[in-house]
Amino acid sequence: MILPTKGIAPDRALLTVGAQIISELDEPSTVSGLWHLVRVKRAQEENSTPLTFDWFVLALDLLFAVGAIRTGPANTLRRAS
């Protein structure tokens, strides 16, 4: 789940999805805005599997747990520095 396995493709592993989320957080963003950015970016990639919202939220949870992102004013998400 966190790492790729026989049953989870590398582009669906939570670390991969988390890396995609971090790459889109150049500026603070809301969850819905970030969800839109990540979905658009994944749609442009070849051979990318669809990402569900619950899997996206699990990746956000992982990023919060490891201290990679934090909340900002007005319920925005930002990279932890």
HELIX and SHEET records of a PDB file:
HELIX    1   1 LEU A   14  GLU A   24  1                                  11    
HELIX    2   2 VAL A   31  GLN A   44  1                                  14    
HELIX    3   3 PHE A   53  ALA A   65  1                                  13    
HELIX    4   4 PRO A   73  ASN A   75  5                                   3    
SHEET    1   A 2 ILE A  69  THR A  71  0                                        
SHEET    2   A 2 LEU A  77  ARG A  79 -1                                        
END                                                                             
